[in-house]
Amino acid sequence: MHAYRQVVSNKGSAGVDGMSVKELYDYWLNNRERIESELREGRYLPQPILGVEILKSNGKTRLLGIPTVADRLLQQAVAQVIAIKFEIEFEDYSYGFRPNRNAQQAVLKAQEYINSGYQHIVDIDLKSFFDEVDHCILLQLLYRKVKCPLTLCLIRKWLRAPILIKGKLVKRRKGVPQGSPLSPLLSNIMLNELDKEMEKQGLRYVRYADDFSIYTKRKSEARKTGNSIYLFLKNKLKLPINREKSGLRRPVNFTILGFGFVPTYVKGDRGKYQLIVSEKGWKSLKLKLKTITRKTTPCSFDERIQRIKEVQRGWLGYYRIANIQVKLKDLDSWVRNRLRYCIWHDWKKPERKRKNLIRLGVDHNHAYSWSRTRMGGWAVAQSPILVTTITLERLRKRGYEAMLTLYEKIAPHLNEPLYTRPVRTVV
């Protein structure tokens, strides 16, 4: 039942059988005894995985594997039992998909290393990690803690389940499907061997799932470390690295989990770095807000405000530890102009524009001339006629709240240790 609740809370799409999460409870009540007997006797066969390609920010695609909801329930049940056995073995500087750990802790640890003088960074990007995991190595690692043959056989069946891509079933002989409840745990089990190797060499590192970086004091040391870790990944774990995205970095040209670093210019803090949001992080936020505030997006003004709030809360919740006040101020101004443009577009006809401007306090002459203007809508949105009438106060009454205001509400709590705040964990 705990696994069922977790699957329902995660929501997610239907698999190849088309069964939704809402139908899972009735299906489980009617088929529980049959499934249980098949599991105990080793006769259970998982259904194929549904392959879905999603677009990445760089224009390429990533293949997600979506198991059926029934298989997700069983995978969640297995994951929550075997996770306890492996959790005590995981290293302290692994932050991905673990209880009471999150991405912000990983970023702050990286900042701590950099500000302690470890400013030559080995940045390694694993090439399609979830598609390259060797099943034999992974099952051997599982066998160290999980001795039950039925459980190991079941996990192997899930790993080998074919994937349905564009109507064709494709065999799988390596890789862990992204999208299953087991994949985060299996990735941590695999990469825990890498953590042990880095601990053995006495390295300072941070790892979040398949993203990891190593921090050294000298460039020669960084080069030597990078070569040894590359050979370990290639020979022991059989994992290739992406040479284009990997290399030696300095803090100013290094990003980790969407955060970047810039020097602080405060007296007495020479050589220290503060956190900022990477260009990619700003670009993704602006793209989401632009989609919501596009004049042709078919939704009411109140719906726009609600969707903006959802994006704001999610983005600020993640980037709350960065220094973002100045850019937020500019972004808020841009969003308000976008909203004014939407309002101006919704008024449509000149006569309606004239009447609405009069209601907002504009005199009759100016209301008439602006309602018949040949200026484009975006130019009108930034002009004094709308800035002084559709004011920030009026937007607030309709539910709008600036991101800078939301950030300042969070900012006083930034000095609290991250582990005392509520953390969303994925098992």
Order of alpha helices (4+ residues) and beta strands (2+ residues): alpha-alpha-beta-beta-alpha-alpha-beta-alpha-alpha-alpha-beta-beta-alpha-beta-beta-alpha-beta-beta-beta-alpha-alpha-alpha-alpha-alpha-alpha-alpha-alpha-alpha
